Amino acid sequence: MELEEVVNNLKERGIKITAQRRGILKYLIQNANYHPTATEIYQSLDDKYSNISVATIYNNLHLFKKTGIVRELTFGDSSSRFELVTKPHYHVICLDCGKIQDFYYSNLEKIEKATLQWTGFKISHHYVEFYGYCRECIIKRNHLEINVKN
C-alpha cells in the first residue's frame, strides 16, 4: 500500500493530514511486516517530530482504526500491535523471539464459505494465529542443543 493512497483515502473522509499523521502512516507502511506497538512507533518518530507524544500516537492510531485503515492486534501479550489493513491474511508468531509474520493463504474465502455451510454463521471477520518457532530461533535452539550435548 502506498502512502499517498492512504493519505488520499483519509482526505476524502475529511480527515486533516498533519505531519505526525503522515509520519505514523509512513512508519506503518515501511514496517508493514513488523506489527509495532504505539510505544515502538513513538520511539521511532520522537526525534523527527518535536511535539509528538505517545498520546498523539495512540489518538491517531485509534482514529485510523475507526476509519478502517488500521487494525489493532493482540497476540497473547498485553500490548496492542498495529498494522495497516491490507488483503486478508493470517499471522505466524514465534514463541521464542516474538517475531510476527504475515501469512497469506488463498483459500480464506473457501474457509469462510465452509463455515457458513457447516454452522449457518455469516462471517464478518476472523483472526487466526499460528504459534511456533521462526527459522532463526530453530537454528539457535539446535545450536544450543548441540553445545549442551558436547
ABEGO torsion letter per residue (X at the ends): XBAAAAAAAAAAAGBBBBAAAAAAAAAAAAAAAAGBBAAAAAAAAAAABAABBAAAAAAAAAAAAAAGABBBBBBGBABBBBBBBBBBBBBBBBAAAGBBBBBBBAAAAAAAAAAAAAAGBBBABBBBBBBBBBAAAAAAAAAAAAAAAX
